Amino acid sequence: MNRWQIQFFDYFSYIPESQFGYAGGTNLALPGISGPLGPATPDLGASIQPNQSIGAALGPRYSNTFAPQVTYSLSQRGSITVAGAYGLLRFTESGNVDNDMELGSIGYNYALTREDSIGIFYRFAGFHYAGESQALGSHIANFVYTKKIARKLGLDLFGGPQIIFFRVPAVNNKTRNTGVSAGADLNYAFQRGGIRLSYSHSLTGGSGILLGSTTDQATASVSRLLGRVWNGTVLFGYARNSALALTIGYSAQTYNDWFAGVMIGRPLGRNVDFTAAYTPRFESTNQPVCVGTTCSSSYTQQLVSVTLQFHTRPFVLP
């Protein structure tokens, strides 16, 4: 039995707006790594890229994440996963907060039956902000349960305690925050399509606006083949970001962001995918956000995107 699996990932993006809901359905809006780094196994979790679920961040930005992962199979049922990641988020315009994120994780996964598996993992996440003395360190211990409910229906659940430490004490001399990290994914496959629902509650970097935030994020998508080569997707998403703790000079801002999207696409040959998407977005805050001389507590944005995505054939190493 081949016991070792070693993987390396690198994700780079340069986009003009918040990544949350951007170009809905075209894969340009993916928040991070799924599949082998998803919560179905005890490793890094659903997303390792710096979060961008607040639309108020100004102007173009680029993000890059590098992540290695090593899995060792102890038996046909049990395995250990060790993983890490380094991600950065940078803005081309002033008024935003550049940030870096470091992650490390170790966990154990065990298949109880063909339909059920359990796991447990520990994860550390560190957040640093350019030009700011504040930094955050998060310790998470999560229990993971995966259930194949039916031949076409699967459920992933994960959750556990989370302890966050502040380098600079917040107001009331607060140096630690104790909470919960949790999430769920429900996937249903039907003929020529599928439905996915997901939810997560965790600490994020603050999306270029906040020095750390408690983020609740939920998404839903329905995809279906439209004929022989065309496919379509309808998406909905919601994110609530709340300031983790008050730091001197920063207010207790809360952001609520929604998006809806519809996409059609098709492959053009073996190495090119064409997609077109329409995505309206709406954001509201508990305090007005000012851009220049204009201040508002809500805004609406409509995005139309046409993309060509190039990819090569897989490289197989001997």
Secondary structure by P-SEA (a helix, b strand, c coil): cccbbbbbbbbbbbbcccccccccccccccccccccccccccccccccccccccccccccbbbbbbbbbbbbbcccccccccccbbbbbbbcccccccbbbbbbbccccccccccbbbbcbbbbbbbbbccccbbbbbbbbbbbbbbcccccbbbbbbcbbbbbbbcccccccccbbbbbbccbbbbbbccccbbbbbcccccccccccccccbbbbbbbbbbbbccccbbbbbbcbbbbbccccccccccbbbbbbbbccccccccccccbbbbbbbbbbbbbbcbbbbccccccccbbbbbbbbbbbbbccccccc
